[in-house]
Amino acid sequence: MKKTLIIWAILLPTILFSQKEYTFKAYRGIVPDGYNFWVSIPDTYEEQKEKMPVILFLHGHSLCGSDLNRVRKYGCLDAISMGRDINALIIAPQNPGPPWNPQKIHNVFNWVKSHYAIDTTRIYVIGMSQGGYGTFDYVATYPDEIAAAMALCGGSARRDFCGLNRVPLWIIHGTADRDVPLSQSQKIVDAMKQCGPTKLLRFDKFKGVNHSQLAKMFYLDDTYRWLMSHTLSNREVNKEIHITETDMGAAYQNIDRTANTIKVENGSSKSVQSTENTQDSPKDTLASKPETKTPAAQEPTHKPAAKPTYHTVKKGDTLYAIARKYHTTVEKLCKLNHIKETSILSLGQKIKVR
Protein backbone atom coordinates (compact mmCIF):
# COMPACT_ATOMS: atom_id res chain seq x y z
CA MET A 1 0.00 0.00 0.00
CA LYS A 2 2.79 2.38 0.93
CA LYS A 3 4.57 1.62 -2.38
CA THR A 4 1.36 2.37 -4.28
CA LEU A 5 1.00 5.77 -2.59
CA ILE A 6 4.62 6.64 -3.38
CA ILE A 7 4.14 5.73 -7.05
CA TRP A 8 1.00 7.88 -7.29
CA ALA A 9 2.79 10.74 -5.56
CA ILE A 10 5.41 10.62 -8.30
CA LEU A 11 3.05 10.13 -11.25
CA LEU A 12 0.14 12.39 -10.33
CA PRO A 13 1.92 15.76 -10.90
CA THR A 14 3.03 14.55 -14.33
CA ILE A 15 -0.50 13.45 -15.24
CA LEU A 16 -2.03 16.72 -14.13
CA PHE A 17 0.67 18.80 -15.79
CA SER A 18 0.28 17.11 -19.16
CA GLN A 19 -3.45 17.87 -19.30
CA LYS A 20 -4.34 20.56 -21.82
CA GLU A 21 -6.97 23.20 -21.08
CA TYR A 22 -9.19 24.78 -23.70
CA THR A 23 -11.60 27.66 -23.29
CA PHE A 24 -14.68 27.66 -25.51
CA LYS A 25 -16.04 31.22 -25.73
CA ALA A 26 -19.54 31.76 -27.10
CA TYR A 27 -20.28 35.02 -28.92
CA ARG A 28 -23.90 35.86 -29.67
CA GLY A 29 -25.22 38.88 -31.57
CA ILE A 30 -21.85 40.61 -31.49
CA VAL A 31 -20.97 40.83 -35.21
CA PRO A 32 -23.31 42.94 -37.39
CA ASP A 33 -24.28 40.99 -40.50
CA GLY A 34 -22.47 37.93 -39.16
CA TYR A 35 -23.16 34.71 -37.27
CA ASN A 36 -23.16 33.61 -33.65
CA PHE A 37 -19.94 31.69 -33.11
CA TRP A 38 -17.52 29.89 -30.80
CA VAL A 39 -13.83 30.60 -30.40
CA SER A 40 -11.76 27.73 -29.01
CA ILE A 41 -8.64 28.95 -27.20
CA PRO A 42 -5.87 26.54 -26.08
CA ASP A 43 -4.00 27.33 -22.89
CA THR A 44 -0.85 27.91 -24.95
CA TYR A 45 -2.43 31.08 -26.37
CA GLU A 46 -1.97 33.01 -23.12
CA GLU A 47 1.29 31.30 -22.18
CA GLN A 48 3.16 31.87 -25.42
CA LYS A 49 1.89 35.39 -26.09
CA GLU A 50 2.41 34.62 -29.76
CA LYS A 51 0.10 34.94 -32.73
CA MET A 52 -1.71 31.67 -33.35
CA PRO A 53 -2.99 29.96 -36.49
CA VAL A 54 -6.76 29.91 -37.04
CA ILE A 55 -8.98 27.06 -38.20
CA LEU A 56 -12.43 28.06 -39.44
CA PHE A 57 -14.91 25.18 -39.02
CA LEU A 58 -18.11 25.27 -41.09
CA HIS A 59 -20.73 22.73 -39.98
CA GLY A 60 -23.35 20.89 -41.99
CA HIS A 61 -27.14 21.26 -42.16
CA SER A 62 -27.85 19.12 -39.08
CA LEU A 63 -26.21 21.70 -36.77
CA CYS A 64 -28.08 24.72 -38.17
CA GLY A 65 -30.38 26.71 -35.90
CA SER A 66 -30.26 29.16 -33.01
CA ASP A 67 -28.85 26.85 -30.29
CA LEU A 68 -25.12 27.53 -30.45
CA ASN A 69 -24.43 24.41 -28.39
CA ARG A 70 -25.36 22.27 -31.39
CA VAL A 71 -22.09 23.28 -33.04
CA ARG A 72 -20.31 21.15 -30.44
CA LYS A 73 -22.06 17.92 -31.47
CA TYR A 74 -19.42 16.99 -34.05
CA GLY A 75 -16.44 18.59 -35.73
CA CYS A 76 -13.41 20.47 -34.43
CA LEU A 77 -14.83 21.46 -31.04
CA ASP A 78 -16.06 17.96 -30.32
CA ALA A 79 -12.68 16.54 -31.36
CA ILE A 80 -11.02 18.68 -28.68
CA SER A 81 -13.62 17.56 -26.13
CA MET A 82 -12.76 13.96 -27.02
CA GLY A 83 -9.05 14.55 -26.36
CA ARG A 84 -7.55 15.71 -29.66
CA ASP A 85 -4.86 18.36 -29.21
CA ILE A 86 -5.37 21.17 -31.77
CA ASN A 87 -2.95 24.01 -31.08
CA ALA A 88 -4.84 26.74 -32.92
CA LEU A 89 -7.68 29.17 -32.42
CA ILE A 90 -10.82 27.62 -33.84
CA ILE A 91 -13.68 29.78 -35.09
CA ALA A 92 -16.92 27.80 -35.26
CA PRO A 93 -19.88 29.91 -36.44
CA GLN A 94 -23.46 28.65 -36.52
CA ASN A 95 -25.56 29.01 -39.63
CA PRO A 96 -29.23 29.58 -38.74
CA GLY A 97 -30.42 27.68 -41.80
CA PRO A 98 -29.79 29.10 -45.26
CA PRO A 99 -26.63 28.44 -47.30
CA TRP A 100 -23.41 29.83 -45.86
CA ASN A 101 -22.79 33.46 -46.79
CA PRO A 102 -19.08 34.18 -47.49
CA GLN A 103 -19.42 37.83 -46.49
CA LYS A 104 -21.00 36.96 -43.12
CA ILE A 105 -18.29 34.38 -42.46
CA HIS A 106 -15.66 36.99 -43.29
CA ASN A 107 -17.28 39.52 -40.97
CA VAL A 108 -16.94 37.01 -38.12
CA PHE A 109 -13.34 36.28 -39.08
CA ASN A 110 -12.47 40.00 -39.20
CA TRP A 111 -13.98 40.51 -35.74
CA VAL A 112 -11.86 37.68 -34.33
CA LYS A 113 -8.80 39.08 -36.11
CA SER A 114 -9.31 42.45 -34.41
CA HIS A 115 -9.77 40.94 -30.93
CA TYR A 116 -7.27 38.07 -30.89
CA ALA A 117 -3.60 37.73 -31.77
CA ILE A 118 -3.74 35.57 -34.90
CA ASP A 119 -1.19 34.61 -37.53
CA THR A 120 -2.75 35.91 -40.74
CA THR A 121 -0.41 33.76 -42.83
CA ARG A 122 -1.92 30.60 -41.34
CA ILE A 123 -5.70 30.72 -41.80
CA TYR A 124 -7.36 27.38 -42.59
CA VAL A 125 -10.89 26.36 -43.52
CA ILE A 126 -12.57 22.97 -43.15
CA GLY A 127 -16.21 22.12 -43.70
CA MET A 128 -18.48 19.16 -44.34
CA SER A 129 -21.72 18.77 -46.30
CA GLN A 130 -23.36 22.22 -46.21
CA GLY A 131 -20.09 23.29 -44.58
CA GLY A 132 -18.29 21.84 -47.60
CA TYR A 133 -20.42 24.09 -49.79
CA GLY A 134 -19.51 26.99 -47.51
CA THR A 135 -15.83 26.09 -47.73
CA PHE A 136 -15.84 26.19 -51.53
CA ASP A 137 -17.75 29.47 -51.60
CA TYR A 138 -15.71 31.19 -48.89
CA VAL A 139 -12.28 30.11 -50.15
CA ALA A 140 -13.16 30.98 -53.75
CA THR A 141 -14.21 34.45 -52.56
CA TYR A 142 -11.13 35.12 -50.37
CA PRO A 143 -8.40 32.85 -51.81
CA ASP A 144 -5.49 35.16 -51.01
CA GLU A 145 -6.22 35.02 -47.26
CA ILE A 146 -6.47 31.24 -46.90
CA ALA A 147 -3.35 29.10 -46.38
CA ALA A 148 -5.15 25.78 -47.01
CA ALA A 149 -8.64 24.29 -47.02
CA MET A 150 -10.36 20.91 -46.82
CA ALA A 151 -13.85 20.36 -48.25
CA LEU A 152 -15.69 17.16 -47.29
CA CYS A 153 -18.65 15.90 -49.36
CA GLY A 154 -19.55 19.42 -50.50
CA GLY A 155 -20.59 21.24 -53.62
CA SER A 156 -21.49 24.74 -54.74
CA ALA A 157 -23.94 26.72 -56.82
CA ARG A 158 -21.21 29.28 -57.52
CA ARG A 159 -20.13 29.81 -61.12
CA ASP A 160 -16.58 31.09 -60.68
CA PHE A 161 -14.16 28.65 -59.03
CA CYS A 162 -10.90 30.04 -60.40
CA GLY A 163 -9.89 31.41 -56.99
CA LEU A 164 -9.67 27.83 -55.66
CA ASN A 165 -6.68 27.20 -57.95
CA ARG A 166 -4.59 29.55 -55.80
CA VAL A 167 -5.16 27.65 -52.53
CA PRO A 168 -3.86 24.24 -51.37
CA LEU A 169 -7.19 22.40 -51.38
CA TRP A 170 -8.04 18.83 -50.41
CA ILE A 171 -11.44 17.63 -51.60
CA ILE A 172 -12.71 14.32 -50.21
CA HIS A 173 -15.99 12.67 -51.19
CA GLY A 174 -17.44 9.21 -50.63
CA THR A 175 -18.58 7.18 -53.63
CA ALA A 176 -21.61 5.91 -51.65
CA ASP A 177 -22.83 9.40 -50.70
CA ARG A 178 -26.57 9.64 -51.42
CA ASP A 179 -27.11 13.03 -49.72
CA VAL A 180 -24.56 15.00 -51.72
CA PRO A 181 -23.56 13.00 -54.80
CA LEU A 182 -19.90 12.67 -55.72
CA SER A 183 -20.73 14.53 -58.93
CA GLN A 184 -21.02 17.77 -56.93
CA SER A 185 -17.32 17.73 -56.02
CA GLN A 186 -16.41 16.49 -59.49
CA LYS A 187 -18.22 19.46 -61.03
CA ILE A 188 -16.04 21.86 -59.04
CA VAL A 189 -12.85 20.01 -59.97
CA ASP A 190 -13.82 20.17 -63.65
CA ALA A 191 -14.52 23.90 -63.35
CA MET A 192 -11.14 24.45 -61.68
CA LYS A 193 -9.40 22.67 -64.54
CA GLN A 194 -11.02 25.06 -67.00
CA CYS A 195 -9.38 27.94 -65.10
CA GLY A 196 -5.88 26.54 -65.59
CA PRO A 197 -3.39 24.31 -63.73
CA THR A 198 -4.69 22.62 -60.57
CA LYS A 199 -1.31 21.74 -59.03
CA LEU A 200 -2.54 22.77 -55.55
CA LEU A 201 -5.52 20.40 -55.67
CA ARG A 202 -5.91 16.99 -54.07
CA PHE A 203 -9.11 15.08 -54.88
CA ASP A 204 -9.79 11.76 -53.16
CA LYS A 205 -12.80 9.52 -53.75
CA PHE A 206 -13.33 7.19 -50.80
CA LYS A 207 -14.78 3.96 -52.13
CA GLY A 208 -17.93 2.77 -50.34
CA VAL A 209 -17.98 5.68 -47.89
CA ASN A 210 -21.33 7.35 -47.32
CA HIS A 211 -22.20 10.92 -46.36
CA SER A 212 -22.14 10.77 -42.56
CA GLN A 213 -18.98 8.64 -42.35
CA LEU A 214 -16.80 11.54 -43.49
CA ALA A 215 -17.44 13.27 -40.14
CA LYS A 216 -14.69 10.99 -38.80
CA MET A 217 -12.16 13.19 -40.61
CA PHE A 218 -12.49 15.77 -37.83
CA TYR A 219 -11.11 13.28 -35.28
CA LEU A 220 -7.89 12.42 -37.12
CA ASP A 221 -4.62 14.08 -36.14
CA ASP A 222 -3.48 14.01 -39.77
CA THR A 223 -6.40 16.22 -40.81
CA TYR A 224 -5.03 19.09 -38.74
CA ARG A 225 -1.42 18.16 -39.43
CA TRP A 226 -2.12 18.54 -43.16
CA LEU A 227 -3.93 21.87 -42.81
CA MET A 228 -1.30 23.45 -40.57
CA SER A 229 1.62 22.32 -42.71
CA HIS A 230 0.77 25.18 -45.10
CA THR A 231 1.38 28.92 -44.94
CA LEU A 232 0.68 31.82 -47.29
CA SER A 233 4.40 32.07 -47.92
CA ASN A 234 4.54 28.43 -49.01
CA ARG A 235 1.97 27.82 -51.73
CA GLU A 236 2.90 24.19 -52.32
CA VAL A 237 0.32 21.56 -51.48
CA ASN A 238 1.38 18.90 -48.98
CA LYS A 239 1.18 15.51 -50.71
CA GLU A 240 3.20 13.63 -48.11
CA ILE A 241 0.37 13.22 -45.62
CA HIS A 242 -2.12 10.56 -46.70
CA ILE A 243 -5.49 9.70 -45.22
CA THR A 244 -7.27 6.54 -46.32
CA GLU A 245 -10.61 4.89 -45.68
CA THR A 246 -8.80 2.62 -43.20
CA ASP A 247 -7.37 5.60 -41.31
CA MET A 248 -10.81 7.17 -41.15
CA GLY A 249 -12.29 3.97 -39.79
CA ALA A 250 -9.85 4.11 -36.86
CA ALA A 251 -10.60 7.77 -36.07
CA TYR A 252 -12.02 7.08 -32.62
CA GLN A 253 -9.22 4.79 -31.49
CA ASN A 254 -6.63 5.92 -28.95
CA ILE A 255 -8.92 8.69 -27.72
CA ASP A 256 -8.39 9.87 -24.16
CA ARG A 257 -11.44 11.81 -23.03
CA THR A 258 -9.56 12.99 -19.93
CA ALA A 259 -6.70 14.51 -21.91
CA ASN A 260 -8.31 17.95 -22.21
CA THR A 261 -10.19 20.13 -19.77
CA ILE A 262 -12.89 22.31 -21.32
CA LYS A 263 -13.93 25.62 -19.80
CA VAL A 264 -17.02 27.26 -21.31
CA GLU A 265 -17.47 31.04 -21.14
CA ASN A 266 -19.53 33.81 -22.64
CA GLY A 267 -17.38 36.01 -24.83
CA SER A 268 -17.38 39.79 -24.63
CA SER A 269 -16.56 42.45 -27.17
CA LYS A 270 -13.25 43.09 -25.39
CA SER A 271 -12.18 39.42 -25.38
CA VAL A 272 -11.31 39.58 -21.70
CA GLN A 273 -12.40 37.49 -18.74
CA SER A 274 -16.08 36.73 -18.82
CA THR A 275 -18.51 34.68 -16.78
CA GLU A 276 -20.11 31.44 -17.89
CA ASN A 277 -23.70 31.68 -19.06
CA THR A 278 -25.44 29.13 -16.87
CA GLN A 279 -28.75 29.55 -18.70
CA ASP A 280 -27.27 28.73 -22.10
CA SER A 281 -24.48 26.42 -21.00
CA PRO A 282 -24.19 23.19 -23.04
CA LYS A 283 -26.47 20.35 -22.01
CA ASP A 284 -24.87 17.17 -20.82
CA THR A 285 -26.17 15.39 -23.89
CA LEU A 286 -24.13 17.68 -26.12
CA ALA A 287 -20.94 17.76 -24.10
CA SER A 288 -18.41 14.98 -24.51
CA LYS A 289 -17.18 15.48 -20.95
CA PRO A 290 -17.96 17.73 -17.97
CA GLU A 291 -16.72 21.31 -18.11
CA THR A 292 -14.62 22.59 -15.27
CA LYS A 293 -13.80 26.13 -14.25
CA THR A 294 -10.29 27.25 -13.52
CA PRO A 295 -10.12 29.15 -10.20
CA ALA A 296 -8.90 32.70 -10.57
CA ALA A 297 -6.23 31.97 -7.98
CA GLN A 298 -4.52 29.69 -10.49
CA GLU A 299 -3.98 32.49 -12.97
CA PRO A 300 -0.44 33.91 -13.02
CA THR A 301 -0.13 37.08 -11.00
CA HIS A 302 3.40 38.02 -12.02
CA LYS A 303 5.73 37.73 -14.99
CA PRO A 304 8.60 35.25 -14.87
CA ALA A 305 11.93 36.70 -13.92
CA ALA A 306 13.73 35.22 -16.89
CA LYS A 307 12.52 35.63 -20.45
CA PRO A 308 11.58 32.21 -21.87
CA THR A 309 13.29 30.84 -24.96
CA TYR A 310 11.23 29.52 -27.87
CA HIS A 311 11.97 27.40 -30.92
CA THR A 312 10.00 27.99 -34.11
CA VAL A 313 8.96 24.69 -35.66
CA LYS A 314 10.35 24.10 -39.14
CA LYS A 315 9.68 21.40 -41.70
CA GLY A 316 10.91 18.03 -40.42
CA ASP A 317 11.13 19.08 -36.77
CA THR A 318 10.17 16.57 -34.09
CA LEU A 319 10.11 16.90 -30.33
CA TYR A 320 13.11 14.58 -30.18
CA ALA A 321 15.12 16.71 -32.65
CA ILE A 322 14.22 19.93 -30.79
CA ALA A 323 15.18 18.38 -27.46
CA ARG A 324 18.60 17.36 -28.83
CA LYS A 325 19.21 20.81 -30.29
CA TYR A 326 18.62 22.55 -26.97
CA HIS A 327 20.22 19.85 -24.80
CA THR A 328 17.01 18.97 -23.01
CA THR A 329 14.53 16.09 -23.00
CA VAL A 330 11.21 15.41 -24.69
CA GLU A 331 9.64 15.01 -21.26
CA LYS A 332 10.73 18.52 -20.25
CA LEU A 333 9.47 20.01 -23.52
CA CYS A 334 6.08 18.38 -22.96
CA LYS A 335 5.88 19.79 -19.45
CA LEU A 336 6.95 23.29 -20.51
CA ASN A 337 4.41 23.42 -23.33
CA HIS A 338 1.61 21.38 -21.73
CA ILE A 339 1.63 18.98 -24.65
CA LYS A 340 1.95 15.25 -25.13
CA GLU A 341 4.63 13.31 -26.97
CA THR A 342 2.01 12.55 -29.63
CA SER A 343 0.92 16.18 -30.06
CA ILE A 344 0.98 17.56 -33.59
CA LEU A 345 3.73 20.09 -34.34
CA SER A 346 2.77 22.60 -37.00
CA LEU A 347 5.01 24.84 -39.10
CA GLY A 348 5.64 28.14 -37.35
CA GLN A 349 4.50 26.87 -33.95
CA LYS A 350 6.44 28.28 -30.97
CA ILE A 351 7.86 25.63 -28.63
CA LYS A 352 9.15 26.79 -25.27
CA VAL A 353 12.53 25.16 -24.66
CA ARG A 354 13.46 26.82 -21.36
N, C-alpha and C positions, 0 to 999 in steps of 0.2 A: 504493500500500500504506500509506504513511504517513497519507494522508488518511483511509483506511478506519479505521485505528487511532484516529485523533483523533475521528472520528464515534462509534465505539463507546465511547470513553472518556466522551463527553458523554451518550450515550443509556443506557448500561448502568445507572448509578445510578438513573435515572428508572424503568427497567423493573423493577429489583429493588424499588424503593421502593413501586411501585404494586401489588405482589403482596400479596394478602390471605392471612393465616394463620388456619386454623381448627384447634381442638383437639377431637377426638372422644374423649370419656371414656366408658368402658364400666363400668357398675355391675351387678354380679351378686350376687344373694342379699342385698341390703342393705336392702330395704323389706319388712317383714313384711306378708303378704297383699297383695303387689304383683307387679310384673313385673321381669325384668331389662330394662335400658334403656340407651340412649346419651343423652348430652348433648353437643350441638354448641355450641362456644364460639368466637365470632369474636374476633380480636385486639383489636377495639375495646372488648370487655368490660373488660379490665384497664386499657386506656389511658384510657377515659372515666370510669371509676369511677362510672358512673351505672346506675340500674336499667334493665334491658333488657326488651323485649317477649319473649313466649314463644310458640312455635309447637309444638303437640302433633301429631305425625304418627302416625297409626294405619294400619298396613300391612294388606294383604290376606292371604288364606289361604295363598298360595304362599310367604310368608316366615315362616310359623309354625314353631315348633320350639324347640330348645334351643341352636342355634348363633347367637349374637347377631350374628355377622358377616353373616348373611343379610339383616338389616334394611338393610344398605347396598347391596343389589342394585338397588333402584329407590326413588324417592321423594325426600324432602327432603335426606337425607344424600348420596345419589348426585348430586343436582343441584349441591350444593356441590362435590363431587369433580370434576364436569364443568365447573366454572368459574362457576356462578351465585353471585352475591353476595347472601347473605341475612343482613342485620344484625339477628339475633335469636338468642336461645337456642332450640335445638330439642331437644325431648324426644321420643325415639323408642323406645318400649317394644316388647318382643317378646312376642307372645301365643304360648304353647306349643301351642295347638290349639283349644280351645273358643271359643265366642263371647266377644267382649270384655266384660269386667266393669267397669261404670262405677266401682264402689267401688275396685277394684284400680287402675284408671287414676288415680283421684283420690288414692289413697295415694302413688303415685309422684309426682304433681304436688306434693302437700303436702311431700314430702321435698325435692324440688328447691327449692321456695319457701323452705324453712327453711335451705338451704345455699347458695343463690345470691341475688344482688341482682336481683330481677325486678320489673317494673312490673305490678302486679296489675290495672291497668285495661286492659291490652293482652295478654290471653291469647286465643290463636287455636287452632282445631282444624281439621285437614284429614285426611280418610281416604278410602280407595278400596276398593270391593268389601266384604270383611268389615270393613275399616277404615271404610267408609262406614256400615255397620251400627253399628259402634262409635261413630262420630261422632254419629249420630242419638241413640243411647241415652245417651251421655255428656252431650251438650249439653242434652238434654231433662231430665236428672237435675240438672244444675248450671247452669241458664240464666243465673243472675244473676252468674256468675263469668266468662262467656265474652263477649269483645268481638265476635267474628264467627266463623263456621264455614263450611266448604265440604265437602259430601258428594258423592263421585263414585260413580256406579253402585252405590248402597247400598240398604238397606231396613231393616226392623226388625220384630221380633215383639212389640215393646212396644205397650201399649194406649193409654197417655196421651202425646200429643204436644203438649199445650197449651204446655209450657215453650218449645218451639221458636219460638213466635210472639213471644217477647221478645228474640230474638237475630237480628241480621243473618245470614241464611243463604242460601247459594247452592247449589242442588241442580243437578247436571248428570248427565244420563244419555243414553246412546246408544240410538237407535231400533233398531239391529241387535244389541243385547246379548242373547246367548242364555244367558249364565251367570246373570246377575241381570236378569230382564225389567224393562223400563221401568215396568211396572205396580207394581213394588215402591216406586219413588219416588213414583209417582202416588198410591198408597194413603196415603202419609204426607202429601202435600200436601192431599188430600181431608180427612184427619183434622184437619189444622191449620185448615182453613177452618171446620170444625164448632166449633172453639174460639173463633172470632172473626176479626177483621181480620188479614190476613197481609201487612201493608204492608212488613215487613222481609224478605220472601221473594223470592228470584229463582229461577226454575225454567226451565232451558234443556234442550231436547231436541235433541241433535245428530244430525241426519239421516244415516243410513248408517254411524254410528260403532259399532264393536263394543266388547266389554268391555275387552280389553287396551289398546286405543288410548287410553283415557282416562288412562293412566299418563303420557302426554306433558304433562298439565296441571302436573305437578310441576316441569317444566323451563322453564316460562314465567315471565318476570319479572312479568307482570301478575297472575298468581295470587297472588304474595306482596304485590304492590302493593295489590291489592284487600283482602286480609285486613288488612294493617297500616294501612289508611286508616280503620279503625274504632277507637273506644275505648268504654269503659263510659259515659263522660260524653257520648258522642254516639251515641245509639241510632237514627241514620238509616242506612239501607242505601245503600251506594255503587252508583249505577246509571250512573255516568259511564264506568267501566271496562268494556269489552266484550271478550269472548273468543269467537272463532268457530271453526268446524271448520278454516278456513284457517289461523288463527293456531296452532292445535294441531298442524297438519301441519308447521309450520315450527319446531317447538319445539327441534329439535336444531341449528338453523342459528346461525351466529355464536357458537359455543361455543369457548371458549379453555381447553383442559384444563390449561394452564400458569398460569392466572390465580390459582389458589388453591393454597396449600401445606397439606397435611393432616398433622397430628400426632396419632397414636393413643396413648392412655394408658389405664391402669386407673384408675378413680375410687376415691376413698376416702371414708369417712364424714365426713371433715373438709373435703372439697373443696379440698385443697391439692395441692402438687406430688406426683405419683405416677409410678411407673416403668411403662414399657410391658410388657405381658404378651407375651413372645415366643412362649409356647406357644399362646396363643389369638389371636395377632395375625391380622388379615384375610389370607386367601389372595390371591395375585395375581389369581386369576380373579374375585374379588369386588371388588377395588379398581379404581377407574377410573384411578388414577395412583399412582406410588410414594409412600409416606409418608416424610417426612423429620423428623428431630428437630431441635429448636432448641437449640443449645449453651447451657448455663447462663450462659456468659460474656456472652451477648447480652442477658440480662435486665437491666432497669434496676437499678442499685445505689443510686441516690439520687433524690430528688425534684427537679423542676425549680425553679429559683430563682424564677421568676415564675409566678403562678397563671394557667393557661390560660383563655381566654375561649371560651364556647360559645354557639351559636345554637340555639334549639329550633325544629325544623321545624314550620311551620304550613301550613294548606291553601293550595295554590297556589305554595308555595316551590319554587324550582329552585336548582341550584348557581350559575347565572349571577346570579339575583336576590340570593342571599346574598352572593356575591362583591362585587356593586355596593354593597350596604348597608354592608359593612365595609371598603370601599375596598381590596379585594384581588383576586386572580385565581382562576379556577376551577382552574387548575393547582396553585396553592398550597393550596387547600382539599383537593384530591385527595391531595396529598402529606401534609398534616397529619393526614388522617383515614384514610389508606391505602385509599382508594376509587378508583373509576374514574369518568370523566365520565358513564358510562351506568348507574352504580349507582342502585338504587332508594332514594329518600328517603321515609321513613315519618313520619306525624304523630307528634310528640313526640320524634323522634330528636334526639340532641345532636350538633351539628356543631362541631368545633373550628375557630375562625376565626383564632386567634393564640395 
